[in-house]
């Protein structure tokens, strides 16, 4: 038995781990290149299949060495396998995302051991493309690796122009960092001694079909079994180089692969191609009783459920749609008529009123002057009054200012100034009680409406004002001191309004709803909202209901885009579904609704939030439906329409009554 190892290299040389969260909004620990090491040789794919002594390739020293098992296959048989694969893994087929070194190593590991390479390597392209940055970059990468048309003169593959990379990078939370990272990896990919991407595109070998889409290539039975285990649904296309009907139907198969591997369930759908003339393709066909090409097999949960022979494009599309319907049935809410819910805007509720900056400055200065004097406090006071407030006054002119003053498009605050302001905020928060911080929070409330400030906050700066404000708000809410709770009213109100404004831009919305570290604020934000929904003060409850609505609306937009089949990375804010979190939110909103008897506006916002939390929820049937029954949600909503349920005569506005009735009847049934 010979040991089989996987050598793993990071093409970014550590840059991805350092910069990915800031540049893509997601942590990516490396741009992985892999090689298979067996029989004293290192084998990898780039400009065709290459073989070197272990650790002696131009990739340098591996970052990880992973034992993937042992093989009973002898070296001669493996060499014969590689000889056959050379006609398949050719330089013209290389694609950075769809058909790369990791595709080859996964195939080899399947042949040698029956296993597969780790998912954190295989899933890297999907993880990358699920970010807005990755989705924006996909056309550029496709152009970089576009194969030549058969018969045409080979064209040189060009490194993308900086302006092209910068345009893609603009989809990143930090475009400057994203552009720098992308340029570095692109240069690495095309430099000698790095990624083995071809510098020129050789003529396509007509005996080796193209890989133009997200299609898995299987050359042995083990590879196919591994794919069937890891995917809920799979469509397997058996082809051969001497089959004209196969060439006719292949574009349809590729088009379906492109269409159906995006959106809901895409990570669990596999389109697989088996060429009977490549590797052990004929053994794969024999195992499944395939004797003619083209043949398509359809698998659900690893079991074959249908078979299609011949080049019938319409029937192929129909069978693929049927398979995906069985594997991923549509949400029952897609069949409901919900005109009142659908009429709701999913735009965030924002608090944009501009205060008198003179009043803010005077109030904050009086609090600072009343505190024990220190050089740090005086420096903070000087920074706020001389730099920050004048800047805010320019960006957010008070009501009644000349029209041209209100047209300032951006907040001209570079990162050093924002870092300084954040540090000043931290210093003041150490000295002033929460009840005296609301003027400072109000300054940030308006600042987060600016895209530049929101993007900076989304990067989780070391001195994070939003995290600081949340922590202090929770201290007020957890306090047993009635005086502190009472005096903290203005602070809580202003913090909630600032959090609501945080949903004005996608980058900060992601951070607010992320449960990941560092920077994710889902847990503290949820705690603050749940507690303040039941606050004694109506204005605080209104602000809390606004934040709850913004959370639910962002979640709803993410779900709707997935149902429509949009690429995950193309969804402006993709929210990770979490059953426990969503149950907590639904429970809190229903409790707040049951106790709200004063404000129709609060009832309106809470009902809209409830509708968005429930509609299209993946946990509706498994968890939420029974919860709604236990909490008597229909009765709670209907009570708001009756006398005394909300105000003296119940909810009065016709549009609010329609919404309450519809949510009770259709979503709480």
C-alpha positions in Angstrom: 0.0 0.0 0.0 1.4 3.4 -1.0 0.7 6.5 1.0 -1.2 9.3 -0.8 -0.7 12.9 0.3 -2.1 16.3 -0.7 0.3 19.3 -0.8 -1.5 22.5 -0.3 -0.1 25.9 -1.3 -1.4 29.5 -0.8 -1.1 31.4 -4.1 -1.7 34.7 -2.2 1.3 34.1 0.1 -0.8 35.0 3.2 -2.5 38.1 1.7 -5.9 36.4 1.5 -5.9 35.5 5.2 -4.9 39.1 6.2 -7.1 41.1 3.8 -10.0 38.9 2.7 -12.5 40.0 5.3 -11.9 43.7 4.6 -11.9 43.2 0.8 -14.6 40.6 0.3 -16.6 40.7 3.5 -15.8 37.1 4.2 -12.9 35.3 5.7 -10.9 33.4 3.1 -7.7 31.8 4.6 -5.9 31.2 1.3 -6.1 30.9 -2.5 -5.4 27.2 -2.6 -3.3 25.3 -5.1 -3.0 21.5 -4.5 -0.8 18.7 -5.8 -1.0 14.9 -5.3 2.1 13.2 -3.9 2.3 9.4 -4.4 5.0 7.0 -5.4 7.7 9.5 -4.6 6.3 12.1 -7.1 4.4 15.3 -6.9 1.8 15.6 -9.7 -0.3 18.8 -10.4 -2.3 20.4 -13.2 -1.7 23.8 -14.8 -0.1 23.9 -18.2 -1.2 20.3 -18.6 -0.1 17.6 -16.1 3.3 18.2 -14.5 5.4 15.9 -12.4 8.3 16.9 -10.1 10.0 15.6 -7.0 7.9 16.3 -3.9 8.4 19.9 -2.7 10.5 20.8 -5.7 7.9 22.5 -7.9 7.9 26.2 -8.6 5.2 26.7 -5.9 7.8 26.4 -3.2 7.2 24.7 0.1 3.6 23.5 0.8 1.7 25.3 3.5 -0.1 22.1 4.5 0.6 18.4 3.9 -2.5 16.3 4.3 -2.6 12.5 4.4 -5.6 11.4 2.3 -5.2 7.7 2.6 -3.4 4.8 1.0 -3.8 3.2 -2.4 -3.7 -0.4 -3.5 -3.2 0.6 -7.1 0.3 0.0 -8.4 2.5 2.7 -9.9 2.3 1.3 -13.4 -1.5 1.4 -13.4 -1.4 5.0 -12.0 1.0 6.0 -14.8 -1.3 4.6 -17.4 -4.2 6.6 -15.8 -2.1 9.8 -16.0 -1.3 9.1 -19.6 -5.0 8.9 -20.5 -5.7 12.0 -18.4 -3.2 14.1 -20.3 -5.6 14.3 -23.2 -8.2 15.6 -20.9 -6.4 17.9 -18.5 -4.9 20.1 -21.2 -3.7 23.7 -20.9 -6.5 25.1 -23.0 -9.1 23.8 -20.5 -7.6 25.5 -17.4 -10.0 27.8 -15.6 -9.2 29.5 -12.4 -12.6 28.7 -10.9 -14.2 25.9 -12.8 -11.5 23.5 -13.9 -8.2 24.0 -12.1 -5.5 22.2 -10.1 -7.9 21.2 -7.4 -10.3 19.6 -10.0 -7.3 17.4 -11.1 -6.2 16.5 -7.6 -9.8 15.6 -6.5 -10.0 13.3 -9.6 -6.6 11.6 -8.7 -7.5 11.2 -5.1 -10.8 9.6 -6.1 -9.0 7.2 -8.4 -6.3 6.3 -5.9 -8.2 6.1 -2.6 -11.9 6.4 -3.4 -12.1 9.7 -1.3 -11.9 13.3 -2.1 -9.9 16.4 -1.2 -11.2 18.5 1.8 -14.3 20.6 1.3 -12.5 23.8 2.4 -10.4 23.5 -0.7 -13.1 22.3 -3.1 -15.6 24.9 -2.0 -13.2 27.9 -2.3 -14.5 29.0 -5.7 -18.2 28.8 -4.4 -17.3 30.7 -1.2 -15.5 33.4 -3.2 -18.3 33.7 -5.8 -20.9 34.0 -3.0 -19.4 37.4 -2.2 -20.5 40.5 -4.2 -16.8 41.0 -5.0 -16.5 37.5 -6.4 -19.8 37.8 -8.4 -18.6 41.1 -9.9 -15.2 39.6 -10.7 -16.6 36.4 -12.4 -16.9 37.9 -15.9 -13.3 39.2 -15.7 -12.0 35.7 -14.7 -14.1 34.1 -17.4 -12.5 36.5 -19.9 -9.0 35.7 -18.6 -9.5 32.0 -19.2 -11.8 32.0 -22.2 -10.9 29.1 -24.5 -10.4 29.8 -28.2 -13.0 28.8 -30.8 -12.0 25.5 -32.5 -10.1 26.4 -35.7 -9.4 30.0 -34.7 -5.9 31.2 -34.2 -4.7 30.9 -30.5 -4.9 34.2 -28.6 -2.7 35.3 -25.8 -4.2 35.5 -22.4 -3.8 39.0 -21.1 -3.5 40.1 -17.5 -6.6 42.2 -16.8 -6.1 45.9 -17.0 -5.9 47.7 -13.6 -9.1 49.6 -14.3 -11.0 46.3 -15.0 -9.8 44.9 -11.7 -10.6 48.2 -9.9 -14.2 48.1 -11.3 -14.7 44.6 -9.9 -13.1 45.6 -6.6 -15.7 48.4 -6.2 -18.1 45.6 -5.1 -15.9 45.0 -2.1 -16.5 46.6 1.4 -13.0 48.0 1.0 -12.3 48.6 -2.7 -8.7 49.7 -2.2 -7.7 46.6 -0.3 -9.7 44.3 -2.7 -7.9 45.9 -5.7 -4.5 45.4 -4.1 -5.3 41.8 -3.2 -6.7 41.0 -6.7 -3.7 42.6 -8.5 -1.3 40.6 -6.4 -3.0 37.3 -7.0 -3.5 38.0 -10.7 0.2 38.9 -11.1 1.1 35.8 -9.1 -1.2 33.7 -11.3 0.6 34.9 -14.5 4.2 35.1 -13.4 6.8 32.5 -14.0 7.3 30.3 -11.1 3.7 30.6 -9.8 0.3 29.4 -10.9 0.6 27.3 -13.9 -2.0 29.2 -15.9 -1.1 29.3 -19.6 0.5 32.4 -21.0 -0.9 31.6 -24.4 -3.9 29.5 -25.2 -3.0 26.4 -27.3 -5.3 25.1 -30.0 -8.2 23.2 -28.6 -7.8 19.4 -28.9 -11.0 18.3 -30.6 -10.7 14.9 -28.8 -11.1 16.6 -25.4 -14.3 18.4 -24.9 -14.4 21.8 -23.3 -15.3 22.7 -19.7 -17.2 25.9 -20.2 -19.4 25.8 -17.1 -19.5 24.6 -13.5 -19.3 20.9 -14.5 -17.6 18.2 -12.5 -15.4 15.8 -14.5 -15.4 12.2 -13.3 -12.9 9.8 -14.7 -13.3 6.9 -12.3 -16.1 5.3 -10.2 -14.7 6.6 -6.9 -15.0 10.2 -8.0 -18.6 9.8 -9.0 -19.5 8.1 -5.7 -17.9 10.9 -3.8 -19.9 13.5 -5.8 -23.1 11.6 -5.2 -22.5 11.5 -1.5 -21.9 15.3 -1.2 -24.7 16.5 -3.4 -28.5 16.2 -2.9 -29.1 16.1 -6.7 -26.9 15.2 -9.6 -27.2 15.0 -13.4 -24.6 12.8 -15.0 -23.8 13.1 -18.7 -22.1 10.1 -20.4 -20.4 11.0 -23.6 -17.7 9.8 -26.0 -15.5 11.6 -28.6 -16.9 9.7 -31.6 -20.5 10.6 -30.8 -22.0 13.5 -33.0 -25.3 13.6 -30.9 -23.1 14.2 -27.8 -21.6 17.3 -29.4 -25.1 18.5 -30.3 -26.6 18.2 -26.8 -23.4 19.3 -24.9 -24.2 23.1 -25.2 -27.7 22.4 -23.7 -26.1 20.6 -20.8 -23.5 23.3 -20.2 -26.2 26.0 -20.3 -28.3 24.1 -17.7 -25.2 23.7 -15.5 -24.7 27.5 -15.6 -28.4 28.2 -14.9 -29.1 25.7 -12.2 -25.9 26.0 -10.1 -26.9 29.4 -8.8 -29.5 30.4 -6.2 -31.3 28.2 -3.7 -29.7 24.8 -3.2 -27.0 25.5 -5.8 -24.2 24.2 -3.6 -26.0 20.8 -3.5 -26.6 20.3 -7.2 -23.9 18.7 -9.3 -23.7 18.5 -13.1 -21.2 15.7 -14.0 -19.6 14.7 -17.2 -18.1 11.2 -17.8 -16.2 10.6 -21.0 -16.1 6.9 -21.8 -12.7 7.3 -23.5 -11.0 9.1 -20.6 -9.5 7.3 -17.6 -11.9 4.7 -16.2 -14.9 6.3 -17.8 -16.0 3.0 -19.4 -16.0 1.3 -15.9 -18.2 4.1 -14.6 -20.6 3.6 -17.5 -20.6 -0.2 -17.0 -21.4 0.2 -13.3 -24.5 2.1 -14.1 -25.5 0.0 -17.1 -24.8 2.8 -19.7 -24.2 1.3 -23.1 -24.9 4.1 -25.5 -24.0 7.8 -25.6 -25.4 10.3 -25.0 -27.0 9.0 -21.8 -28.1 11.1 -18.9 -28.6 9.7 -15.4 -30.5 11.6 -12.7 -29.7 11.1 -9.0 -31.5 12.1 -5.9 -29.8 11.5 -2.5 -27.4 9.2 -4.2 -30.0 7.0 -5.9 -30.7 6.9 -9.6 -34.3 8.0 -10.2 -34.4 8.5 -14.0 -32.5 7.9 -17.2 -32.6 9.7 -20.6 -31.0 8.4 -23.8 -30.4 10.5 -26.9 -30.0 14.2 -27.7 -33.4 15.5 -26.8 -32.8 19.0 -25.4 -36.4 19.8 -24.4 -36.7 16.5 -22.5 -33.3 17.1 -20.8 -34.5 20.5 -19.6 -37.8 19.0 -18.4 -36.0 16.2 -16.5 -33.6 18.6 -14.8 -36.4 20.8 -13.7 -38.3 17.8 -12.3 -35.2 16.6 -10.4 -34.6 20.0 -8.9 -38.3 20.3 -7.9 -38.1 17.0 -6.1 -34.8 17.9 -4.5 -35.6 21.5 -3.6 -39.4 21.9 -3.6 -40.5 25.6 -3.7 -41.5 27.2 -0.4 -45.2 26.9 0.3 -45.4 30.7 0.7 -44.7 31.2 -3.0 -48.3 30.0 -3.7 -49.9 32.5 -1.3 -51.6 35.7 -2.3 -50.1 38.4 -0.1 -50.9 41.7 -1.7 -50.6 43.7 1.5 -47.2 42.1 2.4 -45.9 42.5 -1.1 -46.9 46.1 -1.1 -44.5 46.8 1.8 -41.3 48.5 1.0 -38.2 46.6 2.0 -36.2 49.8 2.2 -34.9 50.5 5.7 -36.6 52.9 8.1 -34.0 55.7 8.6 -33.8 58.6 11.1 -32.4 61.4 9.0 -33.5 64.5 11.0 -30.6 66.9 11.4 -30.2 68.5 14.8 -29.0 72.0 15.5 -25.2 71.5 15.5 -24.7 74.4 17.8 -27.0 72.8 20.3 -25.2 69.4 20.0 -21.8 71.1 20.4 -22.9 73.2 23.4 -24.6 70.2 25.1 -21.6 67.9 24.7 -19.1 70.6 25.7 -21.1 71.2 28.9 -21.0 67.5 29.8 -17.2 67.5 29.2 -16.6 70.6 31.2 -18.6 69.2 34.1 -16.5 66.1 34.3 -13.1 66.0 36.2 -10.7 67.9 34.0 -7.9 66.0 32.1 -5.7 66.6 29.1 -7.5 63.8 27.3 -10.9 65.3 27.8 -9.8 68.7 26.6 -8.2 67.2 23.5 -11.4 65.3 22.8 -13.4 68.5 23.2 -11.1 70.4 20.8 -11.2 67.6 18.2 -15.0 67.4 18.2 -15.7 71.1 18.1 -12.9 72.1 15.7 -12.9 69.2 13.3 -15.8 66.7 13.5 -18.8 69.0 14.1 -17.8 71.4 11.3 -17.4 68.4 9.0 -20.8 67.1 9.9 -22.3 70.5 9.5 -21.0 70.6 5.9 -22.2 67.1 5.1 -25.6 67.4 6.9 -26.8 71.0 6.8 -29.6 71.8 9.2 -33.2 72.2 7.9 -33.7 75.5 6.1 -30.2 75.7 4.6 -29.7 76.7 1.0 -30.5 73.9 -1.4 -26.9 73.7 -2.7 -25.7 73.0 0.8 -27.8 69.8 1.0 -26.3 68.3 -2.1 -22.9 67.3 -0.6 -22.5 63.8 -2.1 -19.9 62.3 0.3 -18.3 62.5 3.7 -14.8 63.8 3.1 -13.4 61.9 6.1 -10.3 59.8 5.5 -9.7 56.7 7.6 -7.2 58.4 9.9 -9.8 61.1 10.8 -12.4 58.4 11.4 -10.0 56.4 13.5 -9.2 59.6 15.5 -12.9 60.3 16.0 -13.5 56.7 17.1 -10.6 56.9 19.7 -12.1 60.2 21.0 -15.4 58.5 21.3 -13.8 55.7 23.3 -12.1 58.2 25.6 -15.2 60.1 26.3 -17.2 56.9 27.0 -14.7 56.0 29.7 -15.4 59.3 31.6 -19.0 60.3 30.8 -22.0 58.3 32.0 -24.3 56.8 29.4 -26.9 59.5 30.0 -24.5 62.1 28.8 -23.3 60.4 25.7 -26.4 60.8 23.5 -25.1 64.0 21.7 -22.1 62.0 20.7 -24.1 59.1 19.6 -26.4 61.4 17.6 -23.3 62.6 15.6 -22.6 59.0 14.7 -26.3 58.5 13.9 -26.0 60.9 11.0 -22.5 59.9 10.0 -23.5 56.2 9.3 -25.9 57.5 6.6 -22.8 58.3 4.6 -21.6 55.3 2.5 -17.9 56.0 3.2 -18.4 56.0 7.0 -20.6 52.9 6.8 -18.0 51.1 4.8 -15.3 52.0 7.2 -17.5 50.8 10.2 -18.1 47.5 8.3 -14.4 46.7 8.5 -14.6 46.4 12.3 -12.0 49.1 13.2 -10.1 48.6 16.5 -12.0 51.4 18.2 -15.5 50.4 17.0 -18.1 53.1 18.1 -21.1 51.0 17.2 -19.9 48.1 19.3 -19.1 50.5 22.2 -22.6 52.0 22.0 -24.2 48.6 22.0 -22.2 47.4 25.0 -23.2 50.5 27.0 -26.8 50.2 25.9 -26.8 46.6 27.3 -25.3 47.9 30.5 -28.2 50.3 30.9 -30.8 47.6 30.1 -29.2 45.1 32.5 -28.9 47.6 35.3 -30.9 47.1 38.5 -30.6 50.8 39.3 -33.9 52.6 38.5 -32.2 55.9 38.2 -29.7 54.7 35.6 -32.5 53.1 33.6 -34.5 56.3 33.7 -31.6 58.6 32.8 -30.5 56.2 30.0 -33.7 56.8 28.0 -32.2 59.4 25.6 -29.1 57.3 25.2 -31.1 54.1 24.3 -33.3 56.1 21.9 -30.3 57.6 20.0 -28.4 54.3 19.9 -31.4 52.5 18.4 -31.8 55.2 15.8 -28.1 55.0 14.9 -28.5 51.2 14.5 -31.5 51.7 12.3 -29.4 54.0 10.1 -26.8 51.4 9.9 -29.0 49.5 7.4 -28.7 52.4 4.9 -25.8 50.7 3.1 -25.2 47.0 2.3 -21.6 46.8 3.8 -22.6 47.8 7.3 -25.9 45.8 7.1 -23.8 42.7 6.6 -21.7 43.5 9.7 -24.8 44.2 11.8 -26.4 40.9 10.9 -23.2 38.8 11.0 -22.7 36.4 13.8 -19.0 35.9 12.8 -16.0 37.3 14.6 -14.5 39.8 14.4 -16.9 42.6 14.0 -20.2 40.8 13.7 -23.0 42.4 15.8 -25.9 40.1 15.5 -26.0 38.9 19.1 -25.7 42.3 20.9 -28.0 44.0 18.4 -30.6 41.3 19.0 -30.3 41.5 22.7 -30.8 45.3 22.6 -33.8 45.2 20.3 -35.5 42.4 22.2 -35.2 44.3 25.4 -36.2 47.7 24.1 -39.3 46.5 22.3 -40.8 46.3 25.7 -39.5 49.7 27.0 -41.9 52.0 28.9 -41.2 54.9 26.6 -43.2 54.9 23.3 -40.4 56.7 21.3 -37.9 54.0 22.4 -40.3 51.2 21.4 -40.8 52.9 18.0 -37.1 53.1 17.4 -36.7 49.4 18.5 -39.5 48.4 16.2 -37.8 50.2 13.3 -34.6 48.3 13.9 -36.6 45.0 14.1 -38.2 46.0 10.8 -34.8 46.7 9.1 -33.5 43.4 10.3 -36.5 41.5 8.9 -36.6 43.5 5.7 -32.9 42.7 5.0 -33.6 39.0 5.7 -36.7 39.1 3.4 -34.7 40.7 0.5 -32.1 38.0 0.8 -34.7 35.2 0.7 -36.6 36.7 -2.3 -33.4 37.0 -4.4 -32.6 33.4 -3.6 -36.0 32.2 -4.6 -35.6 34.1 -7.9 -32.4 32.2 -8.5 -30.0 35.1 -8.3 -26.4 34.3 -7.8 -25.7 34.4 -4.1 -22.9 36.9 -4.5 -25.2 39.1 -6.5 -27.6 39.5 -3.6 -26.8 42.9 -2.0 -26.9 41.5 1.5 -27.0 37.8 1.9 -28.1 36.9 5.4 -27.1 33.6 6.9 -30.3 31.9 8.1 -30.2 30.8 11.7 -33.1 28.9 13.2 -32.5 29.8 16.9 -32.0 33.5 16.1 -35.1 33.7 14.0 -37.3 31.9 16.6 -36.0 34.4 19.1 -36.9 37.4 16.9 -40.4 36.1 16.1 -41.1 35.4 19.8 -39.9 38.9 20.7 -42.0 40.6 18.0 -45.1 38.7 19.0 -44.6 39.5 22.7 -44.2 43.2 21.9 -47.3 43.1 19.7 -49.4 41.5 22.5 -48.4 44.3 24.9 -48.5 47.3 22.5 -51.7 49.2 23.2 -50.7 52.8 22.6 -48.9 53.3 19.3 -50.4 52.3 15.9 -47.1 53.1 14.3 -45.3 50.5 16.5 -48.0 47.9 15.7 -47.5 48.7 12.0 -43.8 48.2 12.1 -43.9 45.1 14.2 -46.5 43.5 12.0 -44.5 44.2 8.9 -41.4 42.8 10.7 -43.3 39.7 11.6 -44.5 39.2 8.0 -40.9 39.5 6.7 -39.5 37.1 9.4 -42.1 34.5 8.5 -42.5 34.8 4.8 -40.2 32.3 2.9 -38.5 31.2 6.1 -36.7 27.8 5.7 -37.8 27.0 9.2 -41.5 27.9 8.8 -42.9 24.4 8.6 -40.3 22.7 10.9 -40.3 25.2 13.8 -42.2 28.5 13.3 -45.7 27.2 12.4 -46.0 25.4 15.8 -44.5 28.3 17.6 -47.1 30.7 16.1 -49.8 28.3 17.3 -48.4 28.1 20.8 -48.0 31.9 21.1 -51.6 32.4 19.7 -50.3 34.7 17.0 -53.6 35.0 15.1 -55.4 36.0 18.2 -52.7 38.5 19.1 -52.9 40.2 15.7 -56.7 40.2 15.6 -56.8 41.8 19.0 -55.1 44.9 17.6 -58.1 45.5 15.4 -60.6 45.4 18.3 -61.5 48.2 20.7 -58.8 48.7 23.3 -56.4 46.6 21.3 -54.4 49.6 20.1 -55.8 52.9 21.2 -59.4 53.3 22.1 -60.9 51.9 18.9 -58.1 49.6 17.7 -56.0 50.1 14.6 -57.6 52.7 12.4 -55.5 53.1 9.2 -57.0 51.0 6.4 -53.6 49.9 5.1 -52.5 48.8 8.5 -55.7 46.9 9.2 -55.3 45.1 5.8 -51.8 44.1 6.7 -52.7 42.8 10.2 -55.6 40.8 8.8 -53.5 39.3 6.0 -50.6 38.3 8.2 -53.0 36.7 10.7 -55.0 34.9 8.0 -52.2 33.7 5.7 -48.9 33.6 7.6 -50.1 32.7 11.1 -52.6 30.0 10.0 
